[in-house]
Amino acid sequence: MTICAATSPDAAQAQAKPQPATPAAQKAAPAGDMGAPGAWVAALGQQVQRIERDTPGQLGVYIKRLDTGEVFAHQADRPWYLASSAKLPIAIAVLQSVEQGRLRMDQELALQESDKVDGSGGVVWQENGTRHDVKDLLRRMLMESDNTAANMLMRSAGPDAIAQRARTLLGAGAGRITDFSAVRYGVYSEFSPQARQLTHTDLVRIAGAPMGPRRVQALARALDVPQAQLQVKTMDEAYARFYRSGDNTATLVAYGGLLESLVRGKLVNAEHQQLLYKDLKFDTYDAYRLEAGLPRTVRFIHKTGTQHQRACHMGVIDPQDGGQRAIVVATCAEGLDEQKQAGRAFEALGRAITQTAIKARG
């Protein structure tokens, strides 16, 4: 367990490295008393220990109160696979390109076959040549988590340029940020190098098979290779190998710093900041993952990420007013069912944040 209490961004960054909690820290304040400095940090630490004990795999957590600078961090300085939570730094990189005059919000992009990939959202099912402007694609990428919309945006200003800018936003130690087709090719090429030659239509068709043995069978059919000749036998093994590449990873400390910079107005102009807030569901309540454990009285901008045995939920509680009373939250889990088990763990963490950081803030 890691417990950190810091009063400046630099101190928070330094103290977010794993440090064992002392017995004294665990008993910093009586149960329910969050008024003493750092008391919520110790109380949250106890709850995170319980959540992790009750959850398979591993859990990482980074929480920062921007009004005091106090930080709670648990496994927050190691890399975590971001899945679709990588779409927020991609969105910021796109908006920065707009502000630099390289793109326009009303600029229309035509859907290409090479953009198409399975996942959430409906753009993948549209006809080639269908046009969307940048603003609409940002909404689809963030609000609907549309992978094909994300690919179109990365292509819009040059995939390498957007990917490098997104990686820079995530700080030192971040992995290479790729488009979402590259993820599928990376996983499937663990079975056979021939997977790099699959068409985008093949990717979508393969994903129509349920995860597990039937998807392996679908991949073998698409490759026209006997299943016995595949280099790995299961999706679990292929994803485990792919994750070791380090692509699309960042520390929770770094992602939390990105969120803090966003709400403090350091990354995009005020108009684009408000656009992001809307697309990050500032005005809606989903009762999903972290948000299911938070009070309905708070505002919450957030982005989730989900992939095989990996899940993340990143966001900011009450980001309005320049983040004066905001609470930054970045959490990821691995080695578990990415839907039900991750959902229960994140909801429990949301309740723990409500009972500690939010209660202490008042």
Summary of the structure (lengths in Angstrom):
residues: 362
radius of gyration: 20.7
end to end distance: 25.6
largest distance: 65.0
contacts: 1272
relative contact order: 0.16
helix: 49%
strand: 14%
